[in-house]
């Protein structure tokens, strides 16, 4: 439970006596997001700051939980809502939906974590056939009143009554066509009256009931609809994508209406205190005159830049700039703000810490440090490894000869190439078939979420940086270009017409640049990211031509390296990968897979080893392999001089070094039919049959190979020891560690260790050099984890092989299950994320923790690391920090991510220790 959670919250979603389910905006604060949701908590915070927030109240997430669990609202909720509505009516001097001068309210969702466009909102509640007349009279604007009424019926019909939204859109388009206008603001009051009648008929036909005329019924049904929207398919999908827990529920905010659709001196907008795409300071946002809030984010009309508001309404603009500065200084972060201007009066409808691109996150974090708003530790928590990984992706080579066909708003950076598709269904279908696609729409809406997730990038012809497409794409780290007005998108005919008349049909390849907003025909070549060039030493922070982003990344990484306790090593099998890993900041090699050294032109030697009928033949093959193995290790130790190199002895089943059984059978059959010599192929085929296993990953592999094939492991140990001795003779500093794979019992390790120690002693005597070679094991079987205390008696280090440990704990064959049923498991919510991507803390993680504790109880100086790919996963790195491992090891490209997350884990654990 959150520290700031209200003490009167219902436990386990149950309605209990004394629980408070409704809070006035004057009662909450920004730290009550668990209870009031993000929107409600921040509306309360702005109210406390004295900012112009329309009065209202928030129904808590606890009420939502009760409703979702029982199907009914808490018994006390209706009375609490009535009491707060009475207080709101007294404060406003008017009653909800009264005929002469109606109070109107909005009912808006607001979960703890921002879920843009995923849940429901209804504006103008309280309007009816009677009160619309009173609103027109009170406002002195009949068109405004009927426009507000048609909006209510449209939103209520779709959101609350489940009417197909396109029916309303089609009717609106027909009304504009009949009037021969292109935008809804050109419709007059008489046109809108007819539209209201049409909308009500649609509701009656599709919902089987009349549009409700009772304002309280409207509000109650809208509240229930917001609760229900928590469990819509699109909301569930978004939560899975963003890893938001499913049991939080949403709050509901009931707010007195202010109107941006009262004419040219009114409007609505979204503003950012800094550019969410780049992080640069300035005036960023969108404004739309004579509009209500949903018009901006829906992208149905193209907005004007926020800077234009200074010309349109300087008084409101100046006030907004002052408020934005106040909010950024108060929240100490980029703020995303929704506002409405009603006849020259500014109202604040929402603020939140804004979603931003990866580049913006790093720039803003360092800017806020320089401004003294946050310290370096806080800056480190404002960025993450997933964002850093995005910055390492390649970008388009603008020097290439490419055809630019359009330019829109750079909404979310990246270089995306794919086949043009014009609906979400096709995007998902083609993506599942292995195609890379670009989703092209006039504008996106929440129903497009499936396609947005499947696509490499999103391109729209309407909308700005605050449109649905832009906000959702930034949150997902997906490339997006919005508002490319010169592109004519025809979704029904599945085509896009570009300037000059060229037509892009579905399936044609297009490229979009989310950093520049440019749209290209065909596939554009890419070049390395400047962040990768920085890590590889080809771009230096502090140099005159250094990229501003590189400077920000350099500063954040330097602090992460100072703070982290976990060391970061690389999974690398050759000198080239090792040198690159070292440039990326690796502090050694945590996993060198020696089986990769047995492939290529050495495969014949391995085949001879496997086919050997006598000990003499086997020894001859090993003798030929020894100098080759030794040279591999010499190069590896040289590239990692002074740093530890963990060498894993041969692990995979021997059949992997032999030809495919089907291919070999065909070769033998052909040779026999042609009466050609085939003795060697026949011996190979016999060996393949002899070594065939039903489940080879649980068969003769790892330490078992070393125990049943005499001389195999001792040859590898000798090669390691002789290479270390050679490097020492050359004044190098080799720090080799020998790792025995797939150990399940201490006896296996003791036997191999005894042989290894004898070989090392022989090499020391022959070379006259003392070698400090440590011997340890991989913990990748449940039994090894459960008997780690015993195994530690013979091991100087453990390295957790979390890939195999995940397979054996879950009973999964990774290559099979990921392709067969993982998609269904993710869609059904059984997995929030694949256990091969992020460590399963409850199952696999429990074994890691248990083995770490038991191992160190036996051997306090036991070195602990992880060499599965989880070592480069951001969330998993935090877990490994918590359980006390010494290092993580991952592929070279993920090393910067692991370094950053190790630093973040250290800072966050210190923060929790101080609380």
N, C-alpha and C positions, 0 to 999 in steps of 0.2 A: 504494500500500500504506500502511496506517495506520502512524503512528510507533510505536504501542504493540504492533504485531503481533509475535507470537512469531517469533524468527529461524528456528525449525525448521518453519515452515509450508511445506506442499507448494506449489510454484509451479504455476500453471495447472491446479490440481486433480489433479495426478499424484501417485501414491504414490511417494515416494522414500525411500531409506535414511536412517535417523536422524530422520525426522519423528515428532513426538509427536502422537498423535491423541486422547489421553484425559488430562484434568487433574482432580486431586482438588480439592474445593472450597477446600482450604487453599492451593492453588497459584496461583490466579488473582487478578484484581482488576477493578474496574469499567471500567478503560481497555482491556480486552481484548474488547470487544464484537464486533469483526470476527471473532475466533477462537472465543470462547466463547458468542457470542450475548448478548443483553441479560439474559436470565434467569440464565444460568450466570455471567456476569461479576458480576452483582449478588449472587448467592448467595455467590460467593467474597468479595466486598467485605464483606458482612455477617458472614461467618465471620471475616475478618480483624479486624473491629471487636469481636469477642467476643460477638456476639449469638447467641441460641439457634437455630441452624440445624441441622436433621437432617443427619447426615453423608451424603456422596454424591460423585458425580463427573460430569464433563461430557465428552461426546464432541464434538469440534470441528466447526465448519462445514466445515473442509477435508475431513474424512471424508465428510461429506454430499456435497460436490462430486464427490469421486472416485466415490462410489456412484451418483450421478445420471448421471455421464458414462459410466461403464463398465457399470452394471447390477449391479456387485458391490462389496461393501465392501472397503476396503484390506486387503491380505494381513495386515498386522500388527495390524489392529484387534481381532480376536477375542482374541488373546493379551493385548493391553493391557487390554481390558475384563475379562478373567479375572483379571489381576493386581490391578486396582483393586477388583473384586468380592471377591477373597480378603481384601484389606486391610480392606474395609468389613465383611466377616463377622467378621474377628478383632476389629475395634473394637467391634462390636455384640454379640459373644459368641454369635452364632447364624448359621446358614446359610440361604441363600435357599431358601425352600419346605420346610425340613426338617419332618418329621412332628410332632414334639412341641412345638416352640416356633419357628415359622417366622419368618425375616426376610422381610419384604415390602418391595417398592420401588415407586415410581412412575416412569414413563417419560414425560417431558414435553418438548415442543418448546420452542425458544427462539431465535428469529432475532435479528439485530442490532437491527432495528426492531420495535417491538411490533405484533403482528398479532392482536388479541384474538379468540379463537374460531375463527381461520382454520385452525389446524393442530392436530395431534392430541396427546392425552394419554390415558394408561392408568394407572389406580390399582390398588393391591392385587396387583401381580404377585408370584407365588409361591404363591398359594392354589391348592389342588387338592382333590380328594375326601378325600385323607388329611390335608393340612395344615390344612384348615378345622377339623378336630376338635381339632388341637393348639392352634390360635389360640383356639378357644372355651375350652379348658381353661386356657390361659395367661392369658387375659383374665378368666376367670370370668364370661363372658357369651356364651351360645350365640347369642342373637339377633344380637349385634354381628357375630359371625363369619360367620353365614350372610348377613347384610346385605352385608358386605364382599365375600363370594364372588359374590353375584348382581350386584353392581356391576361386578366384574371381568369376568364373562362378558358382561354387557351392553355395557360399553365396549370390550372386546376384540373381541366379535363385530362391532360396528358399525365400529370404527376399523381393526382389523387384518384381519378376514376379510370386510369389505364387506357385512355383513348389514344389511338395512333396519332402521334404528333404531325405526321405528314398530311393528314386530312385538314388540319387547321392551316398548315403552310400552303397547301394547294388552294384553299379558299381565299387566303390572303393574296396569293399571287394572282388569282382570278379577279379579285377586286381591283388590284393595281392595273391589270391588263384592261379591264373594262373602263377604267378611268384614264388609261393611256399614260400612266406614270410608272416610274421605276423604283421609287423608294416609298416606304409606308408613311413617311412624314408628309407626303403630298396628298394623302387621302384626307378628305374633309369630314366634318362631323356626320353629315348625312350618309357618307360611304361607310363610316365606322358603325353607325347604328344598324345598317343592313348587315354588316359583318357580324355584329353581336347576335343578331337574329339567326344568321347562318350557323354561327358557332354553337348556339344553344340547341339548334336542331341536330347538329353533329353529336353533341353530348347525349341528347335524348335517344338518338338512333343507336349509337355505339355503346353507351353505358347502361341503357335501359332505364334511365331515370332523368328527371329534370335537373338542371343546374340548381343547386340549393340556394334559396333566397334568404334563409336565416343566417345572419353573420356569425353567430356562435357555432352553428353546425359547420360552416365553412372552416372556421379556425380549428375546431376539434378534429375534423377529418384531415385537415392539412398536417396537424401535429402527428396523427397516427401515420400518415403517409411518409413523413420524415423518418419516424421510427422504422417503418417497414423498409425504407430505402437503404438502411444499413445492410440488409441481407439480399439486395439485388445482385444478379449475376455480375454486373459490371463493377459493383463495389467490392465484391469478394475477389474478383480478378485483380483489381487495382491493389487491394491489400496484400494478396499473394505476391504480386510483382514488387511492391515496396516493402514487403516483410512487416506489415502492420498487424498486430494481434487482432484476432477475430472477435475477442470477447470484451472489447472496450465499450461498444455502443456509441451512440451519438447524442449530443445535447440538441435542444431545439431552442432557437432564439426568436422571440416574438417582439418585434420592434415597430414602433409607430412609423408610418410611412412618411417619407419626404419624397418630393416628386421632381425628377429631372426632365419630365416630358411636358412641362408647362409652357414651352415656347423657346425662342432663341436665347433668352436670358437664363435658361435652365439647362442642365445637362448632367452627365455622369461620367466618371472616369476611374482609371486605375493608375496609380503612381508608384514609382520605386525611388527610394532615397539614393540608390546608385543603379547603374546599368546592370541588370541581372545576367546579361550575356557576357559583358567584358569586365565588370567590376569598377569601371571608371565613374568618377563623381560627375554629377551634372543633373540635368532635368530630363527624366526618363518616364515615359508613360503614355497613355492614350486618353483622349477626351472625345466625347460625342455629344454634340448639342441636341437638345430636345429628345432625350432618350432616357430609358430606365436601365438599371445596372446590368441586367442580363444581356442587353444589346451589345455591350462592349466585349464581354468574354465570349459571346456566341459567334462573333465575327460576321454577323449578317450585314452590317454596314461598315465600311472602312472608316476608321477613326482618323482624327488629326493628332499630330504629336502634342504632348502635354505642353510643350513650350508655347504653342499657339494660344493657350488659355490666357497668357499675359496680354495678348492683343484683344481677345474676346471679352475678358472680365478681369481687369488688373487687380481689383480689390480682392476678389476670391483667390486669384493666383498668388498674390503676396501673402495672404493668410495661410494658404496651403503650404507654401515654401517654409514658412515659420513653423507650422505644425510638423512638417516632415523632418525638419532639423531637431525639433523637440523629441519626436519619437525615436529617431536614430540615436540620439544621445542617451535617451532613456533605456532603450533596448540594447544599445551598444552593438548594433548589427544592421545589416540591410533590412529595411522594412518595406513590405508590400501593402499598399493602402488602397481601399476603395472609398470613393467619396461621391456625393451628389450635391449639385448646386440647384437650389430651388429659388428662382427669381432673385438671383444675386446673393443668396444666403448659403454659406458653405456648411455641409454636414458630413461628419465622418461615419462611415458605415462598417468599416473593418480595418484592422491592421494585423499583420503577422510577420514573423521573421520570414523573409522572402526566399523562395526557391531560386537557385542560381546555377549557372554552368560551372563546370570544374575550374576553368580558368578564372572566372570571377571569384570563386570561393578562395583561391590562393591569394589573388590580388587584394581582395577585401580584408582578409585576415591580417595581412602585413600592413595595409593602410591603417586599420584600426589600432594596431600596435603603435605605429608612428604618431597617431593622433592622441595616444595616451588613454584611449577608451578601454582597451583590454591589454593584458600582459601576454608574453610569449606562450605560456602554458595554455591560456584560453584560446589563443590563435591556433594552437595545435589541435584543439578539439573541434575547431570550426571547419576542418578539412578532413578528408578520409582517403583511404587507399583506392576505393573505386573511382573517385575523382582523379586521383593521380594516374591511374591506369588509363583513363580516358585521354588525358593529356599526352600520353605516350603513343597514341594511335597516329598513323601517318596522316598527312594532309595533301591536298591537291597541289600538283606542280603547275603553277600559273604561267610558267615559261613555255609550257607545251602548246602546240597548235591545237586549240580547242575552240568550239563554237559556242559562244555565250548567247542564249536565247531569251533570257529574262533575268530580272533581279527583283528580289523581294526583301523582306526584313530578316536580318540574321537573328533568328529566334533562339537557336540552340546549336552550338558549334559541332563541327565534325565534317568528315569527307565521306559522303554516302553515295554508292553507285548501285543501281539495280534496275530491274525491269519495271516499267510503269504499270501500276494497277490502280483501279479507280473505285474499289470498294473493299471493305474489311474482309469479307468472306474470301475473295480471291487472294488477298494478301496472305491470309492464314494458310489457304490451300496450297498456294505456290511455295510458300516458305517451308511448309512441311515436306515438300518434294525436293527441297535442297536449293530452290531458287532464291536469289537475293532480289528484293523488291523495294520500290519506292512507292509509298501510298500517296496518291494525288487526289485531293478533294477541293471543292470550293471552300469549305470550312469543315472542321471536324466537330463532332459532338461526342458525348460520353459513349454512345453506342459504337463508336469507331475504335474503342480501346483495344479490342483483340487485334485488329489490323495494325494499329500503331505499335503494339508490342512486337508483332511479327516482322514489321518492315525495318529496313536499314535506315530509312529516313522518311520524313513527312514533308510534303509540299502542298501549300494551299494558295489559292488566288485571292483570298480575303483574310481579314483579321490582322492584328498587330502582335506586339510582344506580350500582350496580356490576353490574347485569345486562348481558347481552350487548347488548340494544338500546341501553341508555344509553351504554355504553363506545364502541360502534361509531359511534353517532350523534354523540357529542361529537368523535370523531376526524375525522368527515366534515364537521362544522359543520352537521349536519342537526337540525332541530327534533324534540324527542322528549319525550313524557310517558309515564312508566312507572307501573306499579302502581296503576292506577285501578280499585280493587277493586270499586267499586259498579257498574261497567259489566260486563255479562254478554256475553262475546264467544263467538259460535257460528260458528266458521269453516266448518263443514260446511254450515250453512244460509245462510251469507254474510249474517249480520245481527248487530247489537249491540243489546241491550236496556238502556235507561238507567232510572234511578230514576223511578218513576211509571208504568212500563210502556210508555213510548214505544219503538218499534222503529226503529232506523236500518238501512235496507236498503242493500245494495251499490248504489252510485251516488248515494246521498244526500250532500249537502254537509255537511261538518263542519269546525270550526276548532279548532286546538289551540295553546295558549300554552306554549311550553317554558320561559318565565321564571316563570310562576305555577303551572303544572301544571293549568290550567283547560281543560275541554273544553266546546265550545259546539256547538249545533245551528245549521246554516246558515252563511252567510258573514258574518264580522265585519269591519266597516270598520277601516282602519288609519290611524295618524297617524305623522308623521315621527319618526325616531329622535332622542333627545337629542344623540347624537354629531353628526348632521347639523345640528341646530339650533346646536350649538357652532361648527361650521365656518362656518356662515352668519352667525354673530354674534348669534344670538337667545338664546344661553345663554352666560354668561360664567364661565369658570373662576375660582374664588376667591370668587364671590358666595355669599351665605348659602344660597340655594336651589339651588346648583349640584349636579348629580348627581355622586355619588362616582366613577362610571365616567368622566364627563367630565373630572374632575380628573386621573385616571390617564392618560387619552388626551392631555390637554393637556401633561402633564409629559414623556411619551414623545415626543410630536411636537416639543416645544421642543428636546429634546436631539438628535433626528434632524436638525432644521433647522440646528443648530449644527455638526453633524459632517459633513453631506453636502457633496460637491463638485459633484455633478450639480445643475443648476438644473432646475426643473420648470415647463413652460409648458402652455397649454391649446390644444386644438383647438376653436375657437369662430368662428362665422360672423356673429354679430350682437352688438350692444351688451349685450343682456340676458344672453346666455350668457357674454360676457366679464366682466361685473360679478360674476356668480355665481362664475365661475372665480377671479376675484381674491379674493373672500371665502374661497374654499377654499384660497388660498395660491399661486395661479398667479403666476409671475414673468414673465409675458408671454404672447403668443399664438404658438404654434409652427406653427399651420396655420389660416389663414382660407381656406375654400373659396369662391372667388368665384362658382362656378356656382350656389350656393344663392341668390345675389342676383338671378339672372336668371329666377327662377321666379315663380309667383303672377301679379300683375297686370302684370308686365313680359314675360310670355311672348309677347304679341302683337308687342312690339318685336323680340324675338329672332327670331320667325318672319319678320318683315319683313326682318331682316338676312340670314337664310338664303335667302330668296326673291329677294333683290335681283339684278336682271339687269345693272345698270350700276354703275359706281363711284360715281356721284352718289347713287343710291338707297342704296347701302351706307353712304356717308358720312353721309347724312341719318339713317339708323337709329342709327349710332354716336353722332351728335351728340345725339340724344334720350336715349341710354343714359348718356352721360357725366355729366350732373349727378346722375342717380340713383345711379350708382356712387360719385361723389364724396361724396354725403351719407352713404352707407353707411360710407365710410371715416372721415369726420369723426366720426361717432358712435362708431366702433370705437376710433379714436385717443384720443378723449376718455375713454372708459371705461378704457383701458389707459395713461393718461397717464404718461410716464416709464418705461414698460416696452416692450420690443421687440414688434412685431407683424409676423409673417411672412405676407405676402399671396401666396397661390398664384394665378397667372394661370389663365385658363380651361383646364380639363383634360379633361372628358368629351367623347365624340363628340357632334356637333351633333344627331344624330337623337334624342338624349334630350330635346331641347327641342321636338320636334315631336310631334303626336298619334300614337297607336298606329296601325300600318299597317292592322290589321284593322278597327278602329273607323272609321278614315278612309275605307277602301274601302266600308264599308257606307253611310256618309253620302253618298258620291259616287253610289253606285248608287241609293239612295233618291231623291236629288235628280234624277237623270236619269230615273228611272221616273215621277216626278211632273212632269217638265219644269219644274223649279224652277231658279233661278240657282245655279250652284255653281262659278263660275270660281276663287274663292279656294281652295275645298276641292280642286279639281283641281290647282291649282298646288302646294298642300301635298303632295298625294299623289305628284305627279311628283318633288317634292323628297325625299320620304321614300324613294321608289324609287332616286333618284339617290345618296342618301347611305347606302343599305343596304350593310352589310358583313357578311361571313360571321363575322368575329370582331372586333367593333368595339373591344374593349379593346386590340387590337393594331393598330388602324387609324388613322384620321385623328383624332387627339386630342392633347392636350398641346401641346408646342412646335410640332408639325406644323400645328396650327390657326393659330398665330401667324404661321407662315411662308407659308401658302397663302391666308389671308384677310387681305388688306391692311387695316391700321388697327385690327384687333381688339385686339391686345396693346398697341399704342400708346395706344388709348383708355383701357385699364385703367391703364396706367402714368401717363397724364396725370391720371386721376381720383385715383390714390394721391398723386401729387406735389402737386396742387392742394389736396387735403384736408390734407396735411401742412403746406403753406404757410398755409392758413387757421387751423389749430390754433396754429401758431407766432405768427401775428399776434394770436391771442387769448391769448398768453402761456402756451400749452400746451407740452408737451415730447413731440412725436410721434417715435417711433423705428421708422419703417417699414422693412421688409425685403421686397424683391420676389423671389419665387421662381418660376423657370421650370420647369414640369413635364415629365417624360418625356424628358429630354435623353439622347441616346445617343452623341453625338459633340460635341467641343468646337466644331466649326464652327457647329452649330445655335445654341449658346449665344452665340457671338461675334456672329452676325447680329442676334439679338434684343437682345443687350446694347447693341450700337452704336445701334440705334433707340431703346432705352430711355434711354440716356445723353443722346441728342439732345433727347428730350422733356423730361427732367428739367432740362436746361440752359435750355430755353425757358421753363419754369415759373419757374425761379430768376430769370431775367432779367425776366419780367413781374411777379413779386411782389416783387422786390428782397430776396429771402430766400435764404440759403444752406441747402440741404437736404442732410442726410447720409443718403442712401438707399443701402443696400447691396443688391447684386444677387447672387443665388446660384441654386442649382438643387436639385431633388430627385434623389437617386440611387435609382432604382427599376427600372433595367434592368441585367442582368448586364454588358452592354457598358460602361455608365457606370461601374460599379464597377471593371471591369478597366482602364479608361482614365482613372481618376480623377486621375492625375497630370497628364494633359493638360487635363482639364476644369477643374482647380483654377487654371489660368492665367487663366481668364475668370470664375471664381466666387469670391466673398468668403465664401460659406458653403455647406455641404452639409447637406441635411436628408434623411435616409434614409426613403424611403417603403416601409416594410417590408411593407405589405400587397401592393402590386404586385410588389415584389422577390420575395416568397415565391411569388406566382403564376408569375412568369416563370422563376424558378430551378427550381421543381418541375414546371412545365408544367401547372399546375392552373388551372381556371376556378373560382374560389372558390364562386360561387353554385351551380354544378352539382355539384362533387365533395363538398361538405359534406353534401348531401342524398342523394347516391347511394351512395358507397362508404366514406366516412370511418368510419362506425360499424363496418364490417367490419375496416377497418385498425386501429382501436383495439382491437377484440376479439381480433384475431390478434397484437397486440403489435407491429405494424409501426410504429405511432406509440405513444409513451407518452402524448402529448398532441397535439392538433391543432397543426400548424406555424403556423396563423393565430392561435392563442391564445398560445403561447410560442415565441419565436424558435428556429428550427432552427440551433443554433450551428455544427454541422459544415458545413452548406451555405450557407444565407443568411448566417449569422453570419461565416463565413470571408470572404465578399465584403465585408461591412461593415467588418471588421477591415482587410482589404487596402486598401479604398478610403480608409479613414481615414488609414492610414499613408502611402499614396501621395499623397494630397491635401496632407498636412502637409509632406511632403518638398518639394513644389513651393511651397507657401505656408504657412510655419510658423504664421501667425496665423489660419489657416482655422478658422472656427467650425463645429463639428460637432454636429448634433442628430438626433433621430429623431421623425417625426410620424405613423408608423403606429400602430395600436392597441397594438402591442407596447410602446409607451412607457408604458402603464399596467399592464403585466403584471409581477408581482413578480419572477419568475425572470429575465425579460428585462432588467429594470432593472439587475440585478447584472451581466449581461453587458455592457450599455452602459457601466457604470462601468469595468469591466475594460479595455475597448478604448479608453477615453479620450475618449468623447464629452463635450460640454459641457452638453448638456441633453436631456431627454426631453419630449415633448409628448403629451398624452392628453385624453380627454374630461373635462369639469369634475368629474364625480362621482368620477373615479379619481385626481384630483390628490393628495388626502391619502395614498392608497395609494402613489403614486409617491414622494412626499416621504419617507414612512416607509422605503420600501425603499432609496431613495438613501442615507439615513442608515445603514441596516443594512449596505449594501454598503461604505460607507466604513469603518465599524468593523471589519467582517470582513476587509477587505483589509489594514488596519493590523495586525490580529491575525496574519494569515498572514505579513506582512512581518517581524514580530518573532520568528517561530518559527525 
